[in-house]
């Protein structure tokens, strides 16, 4: 099964290289967004908080890139289902789970590449990992975990939906949570009633942990625990839906 999953992952990565929407959404757009934010809001955040805004901006754009890329990549599932490609994969002499796991591996690979590129852009803008360069590894892996869970949720919707509208409706609040987090605006700038909700949402913990790694402070292990708990709960709830939906779509013969 591992070899078969890697084969399906390679197929998707090859397809995405030839499809400009996915690289633009996953790599170019978040990088340009980081550069724009750095020049437009970094000084204002420094004035308000007295802290360098770049670590939070890089973390925010890396997680946002994971979500943007997942949305762009998942739009193709509906086309593959309607054209019968999923059904063709289903009857191949391979493990039935290899196509789905291969897609998640490809999503993780794409997200990792995007995180590395965005982090490299941040370093070019002045980001320094004062706690040591070994902290770069978990820094770029957090968006991968977020992206894989989000991709699973999108797959669960895409295999049931005949339109991309539901994907957009899920993507908009998820991306809003990224920017309404600990990456750029101080929590004090949010309304008092909204602050507990902002702190509880999963993107807050993910970006807070990444910021602590970049700033060289003691890593926010509590935030990492929250990320893992969120990921475990969401994967437990969404994973079976994605598997059953993918199987039903593949067996439909369309």
N, C-alpha and C positions, 0 to 999 in steps of 0.2 A: 504493500500500500504506500509506503513513503516514496518509493520511486515513481509510482503512478501519480501521486499528488504533486510531486515536483514537476512531472511532465505537464500536467494541467496548469500549474503555476507558470511554467515557462511559456506555454501558449498564450496566456493572458498578458504576461509582460511583453511579449513580442507584439501582440495586438495593440497594447497601450502605447508602445513606442511609435506606432504608425497612426494612432488616433490622437490628434493634437489637443483635444479637450482635456484628457486626463493629465498629461504633463503640465499643461497650463494651470489647471485647477490645483494640482498637488504640489507643484514646484515653483513655477514662475509667479503666479498670483500671490501666494503667501510671502515670497521674497520681496516683491515690489511693495506689498503691504507693510512689511517690516521697515523697509527703507523710508516709506512715506510717513509712517507713524514716528519713526525716530527723529525725522526732521520737523514734524509738525507738533508733536505733543511731548517729546522727551524733556525739553527744557521746562515746560509748564509743570510736569509732574515732579521734576527735580525741585522747582521752586516751592511747590505745595508740601511735598513730603521730606525734602532734604536728602533723598536717596536717588541713586542712579536708576533710571527707568528702563534701561536697555535689557537687563536680565529678564524682567517681567514681559517686555515686549517680544523678545525672542521666544520665550516659553509660550506666550499667547499665540503667536503666528505659527509656531510649530504644531501646536494642537489644532489650530484652525486649519492648517494645511492638511492634517490627517482627515478632518471631516470633509473639507472641500474635495479632496481626492477620492474619498469613499463614495461621495454622492455622484461624482462624475463617472466613476467606474461601475457603479451599480445600475446606472441607467441602461446599460447594455443587456442586463438580464432579461428584461421584458422582451427585447428584440429576439434574443436567443430562444426564449420560450415560444414566441409566436412563429418563428421560423423552424421550429422543431429541432434546434441544435441540442437543447437539453435532453430531449428524448433520444437523440442519436448517441449522446454520451452515455445514457442510461443502459443501452443495450450493448455497449462495448464490453469485451471480456476483461474488465478491470473491476476493482472493488467499488461498490456503489457509492461509498463516501469520498472517493478520491477526487471527484470533480469539485465538490463543495469545499473540502479541506484545501485543495489546490488553489481555489479562489481566495480563501483566507490567507494562505501562505503568500500569494501574490500581493494581496492587500498589505500584509505586514512588510514585505520587501519594499513595496512602493513607499509606504509611510516612513520606513527607516531611511531610505534614500532622501526623501523630502526633508526629514528632520536633520540629517547630516548637512544638507545643502543650506537650509535656513540657519542652522547653527554656525556654519562657515561664514555666511553673510553677516551674522551678528558679530563674529570675531573680527571681520573686516571693518565693522562699524565701531569697534572698540570694546566688545565684550571680552572679559577675562575671567577665567575660572580660578579665582583666588584660592579655592580650596584644593587645587590640584587638578591636573588634566584627567585623572581617573574618574572624576565626577562627570565627565562628558558622557561616559557609557550609560549610566542610568538616566542622564538628562535626555538623551535621544531615544531611549527605550520607552519612556512614559507615553509619548504620543503614539507609539506603536500599539501599546496595550489599549489606549483609548480608541484608536482607529479600528482595531480588530473588533472590539465590542460594538462599535457604531456600525461597522460594515455588516455584522451579523444581524443587527436590527433592520438595516436597510434591505438585506436579502430576504428576511422574513416578510417584509412588506412587498418587495418587488415581485416575488413569485406568486403572490395572490392578487396583485393589482393589475388592471389593464391600462392604467395611466400613470404618468410620472408625478402627478400632483401630490399624491400621498407622500412620496419621497421628499418633495419640497417642503411639505407641511411638517415633516419630522426634522428636516435639516435646519429650517429657520430657527426654531427654538433652541436646538442644540448649539448652533453657532452663536446665537445670542448669549447662551450661558458661558461660552468661551470669553466673550468680550465683557460680560458682566461678572468678572472674576477678580482674582488678586493680581492679574498681570499688569494692568495699567492704572485704572482709577483707584485711589485709596478707598477702603471700605467706608470711611467716614463720609464720603461724598454721596453715598446712596441714602435714600430715605430710611429713617429708623425702622419702620415696619418691614422694609425689604432686606435689611442687613442679615437677619437670621436665615432667610431663604437663600441669599447669595452664598453665605458660608456653608450651607448644607449641600448645595448642588455639587455634583462630582467634579466639574471643571475647576472649581475653586481649589480643591485639594490637589489636583494634578498640577496646576500651575504654581501653587504655593510650594510644592515639593521641588519642582524644577527651579524655581527662584532661589530656594535655599541652597541648592547644589551650585548654581552659578555664582552666587554671592559669597560662597565660602563659609557660610554660617553652618552651625550644627544642623545636619539634615533633618527636615521635619518628618520624622518617622511616623508620627501620628497621622500626618496627611497621607503618607504612603499606605498606611493601614486602611484608611478610609477609601483610597482609590481601589485597593484590592477587594475590599468588601463590596463596593459599588459594582466593580467588574464581575465579581462572583455572583452577586444577586441578579444582575442584568443578564449575564450569560446563562444562568439557570432558568430564567424566565423566557428569554428570547431564543436560546439555542434550540430547544425542542420545536418551537414554531418554525424556525428557519429550516430545520431538517425535514419536518413533515411537509411543509410547503414546497420545498425543493423536490421532494420525492413525488408529490402529487403533480407538480408541474411537469416533471420529467416523464411520468407515466401517462400523462394525458395524450401523448402521441402527436401533439401539435408542433 
